[in-house]
Amino acid sequence: MTHDEYDSVGRRVARARRLAGITQQQLADRAHVGLGTIRHVEQGRIPASPSFVASVARALRVKPAHLYDTREDQVMEEPSADSATISDLRSALDAYDDPRPEGAPLTLAAISRGLGTVARAIHQERYDEAAPKLPPLLHHLYPLAEQSGRKGEQARAALHDAYRMAATIGGQYRQFDLAALAHERHIHLAPSTGDPLRVVVSAYHRSTRHLQYADFRAGLRLLTRARDHLDASPEARAMAVQLDLRSAVLAARAGDGQEADEYIAEARAILDEFAPPERPYFNIDASALNTAVHWCALPVEQYDAAESLRRNDAVRVQDPTRPERVGHHHIDMARACVLHGDREKALVHLNEARRISPRRTRQHPQVRETVVTLAEQERRRDDTLAGFARWAGVQV
């Protein structure tokens, strides 16, 4: 495929808009996006942001996956170790009412230790190590989760974690239907765990769909209701930080940068006053580093590259134990550099993301859009950009 044939988000937006029979101005009005932004994205002059994709998809009545050209029910058709692992995970998720544990029954303590091993592997982005370990634990956990009383609640709390791990693994293997199923499971399970904060955890993850489908204000209302479950415990304060960070992103994508910054300020105030635990639950990150990553990314949501880069200069986002967060920061900063016209610095950030978090960088839709936009801006392809594009699997 040549560069001119590459089907970018902008090209798919233009095609869907024409099929809908509307002008760029009409799309801008319906999506609450500036006309200039519509034009520049369609022309490939700037990358499509997540908020742009969500808002335009909603206006065009298509799924964001259509504009990103991804399938939500993607399956693995070629026999491989990955396909076997995902098949086992699918079977384990389906076996909630017909579990088939192998060997002697595991105690909840043993299962919890196993889940801790899986969580650490996921945190370090060792998905090939984490994925095969989860299905056997699910088979052993299901019978324990059927118990009554406190033991049953503790087992269901562990299952709540296991479902969220399954969702993370499904997403990383691009098995989006599997991830969606696991998400639904943990949302429905949360109230029966005996831990009100797990309802908050599930609400936080549920708000992801509000981000994807441009229901930004509905997502903010969901998180406001979730705060009713918070108490004065250290874990609750950590969850308050996480809710503030997600609320900041929702507000920014809704077009209110001031409100977004207010949520960041609230998160920082909690961190400064109480120093809550950074990871009270699996896949929750109430850390100063995560707060800095969000603070730097917010202006990019509104195409304010200069402010994003200014914030980046004011913080230090480095932590070898958090490849996903640091890698994501470099992806955001690469997009800011493209918007700011600094091609060389954009490539520096892309390659840093590649070094730190290779799997996520290769799969991240914003990386593809950033690379394609760079190629659109500068038709003369040099070895540096071409080399990164080949590694990322992007045709330019």
HELIX and SHEET records of a PDB file:
HELIX    1   1 HIS A    3  GLU A    5  5                                   3    
HELIX    2   2 VAL A    9  ALA A   20  1                                  12    
HELIX    3   3 GLN A   24  ALA A   31  1                                   8    
HELIX    4   4 LEU A   35  GLN A   43  1                                   9    
HELIX    5   5 PRO A   50  LEU A   60  1                                  11    
HELIX    6   6 PRO A   64  TYR A   68  1                                   5    
HELIX    7   7 ALA A   81  ASP A   94  1                                  14    
HELIX    8   8 ALA A   95  ASP A   97  5                                   3    
HELIX    9   9 LEU A  108  HIS A  123  1                                  16    
HELIX   10  10 TYR A  127  ALA A  130  1                                   4    
HELIX   11  11 ALA A  131  LYS A  133  5                                   3    
HELIX   12  12 LEU A  134  ALA A  145  1                                  12    
HELIX   13  13 GLY A  149  GLN A  172  1                                  24    
HELIX   14  14 PHE A  176  LEU A  189  1                                  14    
HELIX   15  15 ALA A  190  SER A  192  5                                   3    
HELIX   16  16 PRO A  196  GLN A  212  1                                  17    
HELIX   17  17 PHE A  216  ALA A  226  1                                  11    
HELIX   18  18 ARG A  227  HIS A  229  5                                   3    
HELIX   19  19 PRO A  234  ARG A  253  1                                  20    
HELIX   20  20 GLY A  257  PHE A  274  1                                  18    
HELIX   21  21 ALA A  288  GLU A  301  1                                  14    
HELIX   22  22 ALA A  305  ALA A  314  1                                  10    
HELIX   23  23 PRO A  323  HIS A  340  1                                  18    
HELIX   24  24 ARG A  343  ILE A  356  1                                  14    
HELIX   25  25 PRO A  358  GLN A  363  1                                   6    
HELIX   26  26 PRO A  365  GLN A  377  1                                  13    
HELIX   27  27 ASP A  383  ALA A  392  1                                  10    
END                                                                             
